């Protein structure tokens, strides 16, 4: 255990870390003029499909028209970020620099707010157990290094200051959902710390709300939800294991299984209630049950066209309204079109399973070690970018392997995120931004790898 007791160890990050990260991001936006987005193809690069949907909402055409022209109601994207864009367009004007600044400031706020979550994750999983201290005089060296790395490292802030998309929003919600899972499992807390059941129910409710917001932002992460709930409840599977876990500093008191299961049910109810308005809207507008988004069949079809060579460039549906493919999309309607393309994708995959397997392996490589850019990029810039990207992946994966080997508390929950978040992208398509939701964990585990000189007899025990 660390020299200071858990009762004195704070899991709350110093505010200076958040404010430094936030101000740095705003400075990058204003000094670099990143809010000036090129007007190519009627501003399509300004938020892509999300920008088109936001424009449609503000112009009174409803939540629809994700490409050029009028194509009707859509569920191509979940609503959270497109509606935030619609708010910016309503206040500052459609496709204006002022609206872009507003959105990037919001993204910067979400990105900087990840730093306190990184701090608490590192403090609970590592500092509370005295792991990777390296004779530091600080009570939370892992937390401080990890949070500051997230606050100031260029790779951590790039999506907040360059992209009008949901990455920073989704990553913020995902990081804090991870924090709530640690709190509910009481990782890093002493056994004698009492906590009212009512507080646990509040945490469960907020946990369900956060996951509902994640579903309305990027549904690909939902594979982690059932695993997170199971991980929280796992030490309660029998009384014998509860006793063993208490001896191994799992943080559990004598909570009843029924109370914890009731909390998990509450989280599921709150999650469903958060998602319900979107589902009801889709039922009324599209006349079908669409829980998150509707475009999976189209994306899978694009990836099954093997002349794309691993992943397609460009849009899943052509932007030119005169294109026969766009006309087919409008004529059939989004859901029927996606269903047809999904069936064709399965036929393509069954016809060439060898190519699908080979391309899947390449997508795995690209997810972790760098997605190649278009050929016009300067070679030296591309080499530096790939090195930086792959270095973080290697450090994070090695740190995770070490944490699993040494049975660091929370390591298995981190491993589940590393395993599950990329699965959809392995099968369909991959871009560098898809890794962003797990990059806070990569930052923590990278710091752990380079600070991990603590002898084995001092590491924490647990799962």
C-alpha positions as CSV (number, residue, x, y, z in Angstrom):
1,X,0.0,0.0,0.0
2,X,1.2,3.6,-0.5
3,X,2.7,5.6,2.3
4,X,-0.4,7.7,2.6
5,X,-3.6,5.9,3.4
6,X,-6.5,5.5,0.9
7,X,-8.6,7.6,3.3
8,X,-6.2,10.6,2.6
9,X,-5.6,9.8,-1.1
10,X,-7.9,11.9,-3.3
11,X,-9.2,10.7,-6.6
12,X,-10.1,14.2,-7.7
13,X,-7.7,15.8,-10.2
14,X,-6.3,19.3,-9.6
15,X,-8.4,21.8,-11.6
16,X,-5.2,23.2,-13.1
17,X,-4.9,20.1,-15.3
18,X,-8.4,20.5,-16.8
19,X,-8.0,24.3,-17.4
20,X,-4.5,23.9,-18.9
21,X,-5.9,21.3,-21.3
22,X,-8.9,23.4,-22.2
23,X,-7.0,26.6,-22.7
24,X,-4.3,24.8,-24.8
25,X,-7.1,23.5,-27.1
26,X,-8.7,26.9,-27.5
27,X,-5.3,28.4,-28.3
28,X,-4.7,25.8,-31.0
29,X,-8.1,26.6,-32.6
30,X,-7.6,30.4,-32.6
31,X,-3.9,30.6,-33.4
32,X,-4.1,27.8,-36.0
33,X,-7.4,29.0,-37.5
34,X,-8.6,25.4,-37.6
35,X,-12.2,26.7,-37.6
36,X,-11.8,27.8,-41.2
37,X,-13.2,24.8,-43.0
38,X,-12.9,24.5,-46.8
39,X,-16.1,25.0,-48.7
40,X,-15.6,22.0,-51.0
41,X,-18.8,20.5,-52.4
42,X,-21.1,22.9,-50.6
43,X,-19.3,22.6,-47.3
44,X,-19.6,18.9,-47.0
45,X,-16.3,18.7,-45.1
46,X,-18.0,20.8,-42.5
47,X,-19.3,18.0,-40.3
48,X,-20.0,15.6,-43.3
49,X,-23.3,13.8,-42.8
50,X,-23.7,15.3,-39.4
51,X,-23.5,18.8,-40.9
52,X,-26.0,18.0,-43.6
53,X,-28.5,16.6,-41.0
54,X,-27.9,19.7,-38.8
55,X,-28.6,22.0,-41.8
56,X,-31.8,20.1,-42.5
57,X,-33.0,20.5,-39.0
58,X,-32.4,24.2,-38.9
59,X,-34.0,24.7,-42.3
60,X,-37.2,23.0,-41.1
61,X,-36.9,19.8,-43.0
62,X,-36.5,17.6,-40.0
63,X,-33.8,15.1,-39.0
64,X,-32.9,13.9,-42.5
65,X,-31.0,14.5,-45.8
66,X,-27.5,13.3,-44.7
67,X,-26.1,13.9,-48.2
68,X,-26.7,16.4,-50.9
69,X,-30.3,17.0,-52.0
70,X,-33.4,15.8,-50.3
71,X,-33.6,12.1,-49.4
72,X,-36.1,12.2,-46.5
73,X,-35.8,11.2,-42.8
74,X,-32.7,9.4,-41.7
75,X,-31.1,7.4,-38.9
76,X,-27.7,7.3,-40.7
77,X,-26.2,8.9,-37.6
78,X,-27.3,8.8,-34.0
79,X,-28.7,12.2,-33.0
80,X,-26.4,13.6,-30.2
81,X,-23.7,15.4,-32.3
82,X,-25.9,16.3,-35.3
83,X,-28.3,18.1,-32.8
84,X,-25.4,19.9,-31.2
85,X,-24.4,21.1,-34.7
86,X,-27.9,22.1,-35.3
87,X,-27.8,24.3,-32.1
88,X,-24.6,25.9,-33.3
89,X,-26.2,26.6,-36.8
90,X,-29.3,28.0,-35.2
91,X,-27.3,30.4,-33.1
92,X,-24.4,31.4,-35.3
93,X,-25.5,30.5,-38.8
94,X,-25.2,27.5,-41.1
95,X,-21.7,26.6,-42.0
96,X,-20.2,29.8,-40.5
97,X,-16.8,30.2,-38.9
98,X,-18.6,31.3,-35.7
99,X,-20.6,28.0,-35.6
100,X,-17.3,26.1,-36.1
101,X,-15.6,27.9,-33.2
102,X,-18.6,27.1,-31.0
103,X,-18.5,23.4,-31.9
104,X,-14.7,23.2,-31.4
105,X,-15.0,24.9,-28.1
106,X,-17.6,22.3,-27.0
107,X,-15.3,19.6,-28.3
108,X,-12.4,21.1,-26.4
109,X,-14.4,21.1,-23.3
110,X,-15.3,17.5,-23.7
111,X,-11.7,16.6,-24.5
112,X,-10.3,18.5,-21.5
113,X,-12.9,16.9,-19.2
114,X,-11.3,13.5,-20.0
115,X,-8.2,14.5,-18.1
116,X,-9.9,14.3,-14.6
117,X,-11.4,10.9,-15.6
118,X,-7.9,9.7,-16.6
119,X,-6.6,11.0,-13.3
120,X,-9.2,9.0,-11.3
121,X,-8.8,5.8,-13.3
122,X,-5.0,5.9,-12.7
123,X,-5.4,6.8,-9.1
124,X,-7.9,4.0,-8.3
125,X,-6.2,1.3,-10.3
126,X,-2.5,2.1,-9.6
127,X,-1.8,4.8,-7.1
128,X,-4.3,3.5,-4.4
129,X,-2.4,0.2,-4.5
130,X,1.1,1.8,-4.5
131,X,1.9,0.6,-8.0
132,X,4.6,2.2,-10.2
133,X,5.5,4.8,-7.6
134,X,9.3,4.8,-8.4
135,X,10.0,6.5,-5.0
136,X,7.9,9.4,-5.9
137,X,7.1,11.9,-3.2
138,X,3.6,12.4,-4.7
139,X,0.7,10.4,-3.4
140,X,-0.6,10.0,-7.0
141,X,2.3,9.9,-9.4
142,X,0.5,7.7,-12.0
143,X,-2.6,9.8,-11.9
144,X,-0.6,13.1,-12.3
145,X,1.6,11.8,-15.2
146,X,-1.4,10.3,-17.0
147,X,-3.7,13.3,-16.7
148,X,-1.0,15.8,-17.7
149,X,-0.1,13.6,-20.7
150,X,-3.8,13.7,-21.8
151,X,-4.0,17.4,-21.2
152,X,-1.0,18.5,-23.3
153,X,-0.1,15.8,-25.7
154,X,-0.9,16.8,-29.3
155,X,-2.3,13.4,-30.3
156,X,-4.9,13.7,-27.5
157,X,-6.2,17.1,-28.5
158,X,-6.2,16.8,-32.3
159,X,-9.8,15.6,-32.7
160,X,-11.1,18.5,-30.6
161,X,-9.3,21.2,-32.6
162,X,-9.5,19.8,-36.2
163,X,-12.6,17.6,-36.5
164,X,-16.3,18.5,-36.4
165,X,-17.4,15.0,-35.3
166,X,-18.4,13.1,-32.2
167,X,-15.0,11.7,-31.1
168,X,-14.3,14.0,-28.2
169,X,-17.9,13.8,-27.0
170,X,-18.0,10.0,-27.2
171,X,-14.6,9.5,-25.6
172,X,-15.5,11.8,-22.7
173,X,-18.7,9.8,-21.9
174,X,-16.8,6.5,-22.3
175,X,-14.0,7.6,-19.9
176,X,-16.4,8.7,-17.3
177,X,-18.5,5.5,-17.7
178,X,-15.3,3.7,-16.9
179,X,-14.8,5.8,-13.8
180,X,-18.3,4.9,-12.6
181,X,-17.6,1.2,-13.1
182,X,-14.5,1.6,-10.9
183,X,-16.5,3.5,-8.3
184,X,-19.3,0.9,-8.2
185,X,-16.7,-1.9,-7.9
186,X,-15.0,0.3,-5.2
187,X,-11.6,-0.1,-6.8
188,X,-9.0,1.6,-4.7
189,X,-11.2,2.1,-1.7
190,X,-10.5,0.5,1.7
191,X,-12.8,-2.2,3.0
192,X,-13.8,-0.2,6.0
193,X,-15.0,2.8,4.0
194,X,-18.8,2.9,4.5
195,X,-21.1,4.0,1.7
196,X,-24.8,4.3,1.7
197,X,-26.8,2.1,-0.6
198,X,-28.6,5.2,-1.9
199,X,-25.3,6.5,-3.2
200,X,-24.7,3.3,-5.1
201,X,-28.1,3.6,-6.7
202,X,-27.3,7.1,-7.8
203,X,-24.1,5.9,-9.3
204,X,-25.9,3.1,-11.1
205,X,-28.5,5.6,-12.5
206,X,-25.7,7.9,-13.8
207,X,-23.9,4.9,-15.2
208,X,-27.0,4.0,-17.2
209,X,-27.5,7.6,-18.3
210,X,-23.9,7.8,-19.6
211,X,-24.2,4.6,-21.6
212,X,-27.5,5.9,-23.0
213,X,-25.6,9.0,-24.2
214,X,-22.8,6.8,-25.6
215,X,-25.5,4.9,-27.6
216,X,-26.8,8.2,-29.0
217,X,-23.3,9.3,-30.0
218,X,-21.4,6.2,-31.1
219,X,-23.2,2.9,-30.8
220,X,-20.1,0.8,-31.7
221,X,-19.0,1.0,-28.1
222,X,-22.1,-0.7,-26.7
223,X,-20.4,-4.1,-26.7
224,X,-18.6,-2.9,-23.6
225,X,-21.8,-2.2,-21.6
226,X,-22.8,-5.8,-20.7
227,X,-19.2,-6.7,-19.9
228,X,-18.9,-3.6,-17.6
229,X,-22.0,-4.6,-15.7
230,X,-20.8,-8.2,-15.4
231,X,-17.4,-7.0,-14.2
232,X,-18.9,-4.9,-11.5
233,X,-21.1,-7.7,-10.3
234,X,-18.6,-10.5,-10.7
235,X,-17.1,-10.5,-7.1
236,X,-20.7,-11.0,-5.7
237,X,-21.2,-14.3,-7.6
238,X,-20.9,-16.3,-4.3
239,X,-20.1,-15.5,-0.7
240,X,-16.8,-17.4,-0.8
241,X,-15.6,-15.3,-3.6
242,X,-16.7,-12.1,-1.7
243,X,-14.5,-13.1,1.2
244,X,-11.6,-13.8,-1.1
245,X,-12.0,-10.5,-2.9
246,X,-12.2,-8.5,0.3
247,X,-8.9,-10.1,1.3
248,X,-7.5,-9.0,-2.0
249,X,-8.5,-5.4,-1.6
250,X,-11.3,-5.5,-4.2
251,X,-13.0,-2.8,-2.3
252,X,-16.3,-4.6,-1.6
253,X,-18.1,-4.5,1.7
254,X,-20.9,-6.8,2.8
255,X,-23.3,-5.6,0.1
256,X,-26.0,-8.0,-0.8
257,X,-26.2,-9.5,-4.2
258,X,-29.9,-8.3,-4.4
259,X,-28.9,-4.7,-3.9
260,X,-26.2,-4.8,-6.6
261,X,-28.5,-6.6,-9.1
262,X,-31.2,-4.0,-8.4
263,X,-28.7,-1.3,-9.1
264,X,-27.7,-2.9,-12.4
265,X,-31.4,-3.2,-13.4
266,X,-31.9,0.5,-12.6
267,X,-28.9,1.3,-14.9
268,X,-30.6,-0.7,-17.7
269,X,-33.9,1.1,-17.1
270,X,-32.2,4.5,-17.3
271,X,-30.3,3.4,-20.3
272,X,-33.5,2.3,-22.1
273,X,-35.3,5.5,-21.1
274,X,-32.4,7.6,-22.5
275,X,-32.6,5.8,-25.8
276,X,-36.4,5.6,-26.0
277,X,-37.1,9.0,-27.6
278,X,-34.7,8.2,-30.5
279,X,-36.3,4.8,-30.9
280,X,-39.8,6.2,-30.9
281,X,-38.8,8.9,-33.4
282,X,-37.4,6.3,-35.7
283,X,-40.5,4.2,-35.4
284,X,-42.7,7.2,-36.4
285,X,-40.4,8.6,-39.1
286,X,-39.0,5.4,-40.6
287,X,-41.8,3.0,-39.6
288,X,-39.3,0.5,-38.3
289,X,-37.4,-0.4,-35.1
290,X,-34.0,1.3,-35.3
291,X,-32.3,1.3,-31.9
292,X,-29.2,3.3,-32.8
293,X,-28.4,3.8,-36.5
294,X,-29.4,2.5,-39.9
295,X,-26.3,2.4,-42.1
296,X,-24.5,-0.8,-41.1
297,X,-25.7,-2.7,-44.2
298,X,-24.4,0.0,-46.5
299,X,-21.0,0.3,-44.8
300,X,-20.6,-3.5,-44.8
301,X,-21.5,-3.6,-48.5
302,X,-18.9,-1.0,-49.2
303,X,-16.2,-3.0,-47.3
304,X,-17.2,-6.2,-49.2
305,X,-16.4,-4.6,-52.6
306,X,-13.0,-6.1,-52.7
307,X,-11.6,-3.6,-55.3
308,X,-11.6,-1.1,-52.5
309,X,-8.6,-2.9,-51.0
310,X,-9.3,-3.2,-47.3
311,X,-11.3,0.0,-46.7
312,X,-13.3,2.3,-49.0
313,X,-12.4,5.9,-49.6
314,X,-15.1,8.5,-50.0
315,X,-18.8,8.4,-49.3
316,X,-21.0,5.4,-48.9
317,X,-23.6,7.1,-51.0
318,X,-22.6,9.5,-53.8
319,X,-23.0,13.2,-53.1
320,X,-24.1,14.1,-56.7
321,X,-27.9,14.0,-56.8
322,X,-27.8,12.8,-60.4
323,X,-25.8,9.7,-59.6
324,X,-27.9,6.5,-60.2
325,X,-26.7,5.2,-56.9
326,X,-28.0,8.3,-55.1
327,X,-31.3,8.0,-57.0
328,X,-31.7,4.4,-55.9
329,X,-31.0,5.4,-52.3
330,X,-33.8,8.0,-52.4
331,X,-36.2,5.8,-54.4
332,X,-35.9,2.8,-52.1
333,X,-35.7,4.7,-48.8
334,X,-32.8,4.5,-46.4
335,X,-33.9,1.4,-44.5
336,X,-34.8,-0.7,-47.6
337,X,-31.6,0.4,-49.3
338,X,-29.4,-0.5,-46.3
339,X,-31.2,-3.9,-46.1
340,X,-30.6,-4.6,-49.7
341,X,-26.9,-3.7,-49.5
342,X,-26.5,-5.7,-46.3
343,X,-27.8,-8.8,-48.1
344,X,-25.5,-8.2,-51.0
345,X,-22.6,-7.7,-48.6
346,X,-23.2,-11.2,-47.1
347,X,-23.3,-12.7,-50.6
348,X,-19.9,-11.0,-51.4
349,X,-18.4,-12.2,-48.2
350,X,-19.6,-15.8,-48.7
351,X,-18.2,-15.7,-52.2
352,X,-14.7,-14.6,-51.2
353,X,-14.1,-15.5,-47.5
354,X,-10.3,-15.6,-48.1
355,X,-10.2,-12.0,-49.1
356,X,-12.5,-11.0,-46.3
357,X,-10.1,-12.7,-43.8
358,X,-7.0,-11.1,-45.3
359,X,-8.6,-7.6,-45.3
360,X,-9.8,-8.1,-41.7
361,X,-6.2,-8.8,-40.7
362,X,-5.1,-5.6,-42.5
363,X,-7.8,-3.6,-40.7
364,X,-6.5,-5.0,-37.4
365,X,-3.1,-3.8,-38.3
366,X,-4.3,-0.4,-39.4
367,X,-6.4,0.1,-36.2
368,X,-3.4,-0.4,-34.0
369,X,-0.4,0.7,-36.1
370,X,-1.7,3.4,-38.4
371,X,-4.1,3.9,-41.2
372,X,-2.3,5.0,-44.4
373,X,-3.3,8.5,-45.7
374,X,-3.9,9.4,-49.3
375,X,-0.8,9.4,-51.5
376,X,-0.5,13.2,-51.7
377,X,0.7,13.4,-48.1
378,X,4.5,14.1,-47.8
379,X,6.4,10.9,-47.1
380,X,8.3,12.3,-44.1
381,X,5.1,13.5,-42.4
382,X,3.5,10.2,-43.0
383,X,6.4,8.3,-41.4
384,X,6.3,10.5,-38.4
385,X,2.6,10.2,-38.0
386,X,2.7,6.4,-38.3
387,X,5.6,6.2,-35.8
388,X,3.7,8.3,-33.3
389,X,0.5,6.4,-33.7
390,X,2.0,2.9,-33.5
391,X,4.3,3.8,-30.6
392,X,1.3,4.7,-28.5
393,X,-0.4,1.5,-29.4
394,X,2.7,-0.6,-28.6
395,X,3.2,1.1,-25.3
396,X,-0.4,0.8,-24.3
397,X,-0.6,-2.9,-25.3
398,X,2.6,-3.7,-23.4
399,X,1.3,-1.8,-20.4
400,X,-1.9,-3.7,-20.5
401,X,-0.1,-7.0,-20.8
402,X,2.0,-6.1,-17.8
403,X,-1.0,-5.0,-15.8
404,X,-2.8,-8.3,-16.5
405,X,0.3,-10.3,-15.6
406,X,0.6,-8.4,-12.3
407,X,-3.1,-8.7,-11.6
408,X,-3.6,-4.9,-11.3
409,X,-7.1,-4.0,-10.2
410,X,-9.2,-2.9,-13.2
411,X,-6.9,-4.4,-15.8
412,X,-9.5,-6.9,-17.1
413,X,-12.0,-4.1,-17.6
414,X,-9.3,-2.2,-19.6
415,X,-8.6,-5.4,-21.6
416,X,-12.3,-5.8,-22.4
417,X,-12.3,-2.3,-23.9
418,X,-9.2,-3.0,-26.0
419,X,-10.9,-6.2,-27.2
420,X,-14.4,-5.1,-27.9
421,X,-14.2,-1.5,-29.1
422,X,-12.4,-2.3,-32.4
423,X,-14.4,-5.4,-33.3
424,X,-17.0,-3.7,-35.6
425,X,-14.2,-1.7,-37.3
426,X,-12.2,-4.9,-37.9
427,X,-15.0,-6.3,-40.0
428,X,-16.2,-3.1,-41.8
429,X,-13.8,-0.2,-42.1
430,X,-11.1,1.5,-40.0
431,X,-9.9,5.1,-39.5
432,X,-7.4,6.5,-37.0
433,X,-10.2,8.3,-35.2
434,X,-11.9,5.1,-34.3
435,X,-9.2,4.4,-31.7
436,X,-9.8,7.6,-29.8
437,X,-12.3,6.2,-27.3
438,X,-9.7,3.9,-25.8
439,X,-6.8,6.4,-26.1
440,X,-7.3,7.6,-22.4
441,X,-6.6,4.0,-21.3
442,X,-3.7,3.8,-23.7
443,X,-2.2,7.0,-22.1
444,X,-2.6,5.5,-18.6
445,X,-1.1,2.1,-19.5
446,X,1.8,3.8,-21.4
447,X,2.7,5.8,-18.3
448,X,2.4,2.6,-16.2
449,X,4.8,0.8,-18.6
450,X,7.5,3.4,-18.2
451,X,7.0,3.9,-14.5
452,X,6.7,0.2,-13.7
453,X,9.8,-0.5,-11.7
454,X,8.0,-1.6,-8.5
455,X,8.9,-5.0,-7.3
456,X,6.3,-7.7,-7.7
457,X,5.6,-8.1,-4.0
458,X,4.2,-4.6,-3.9
459,X,1.7,-4.8,-6.8
460,X,-2.1,-5.0,-6.1
461,X,-4.1,-8.2,-6.4
462,X,-7.4,-8.6,-8.1
463,X,-9.0,-8.8,-11.5
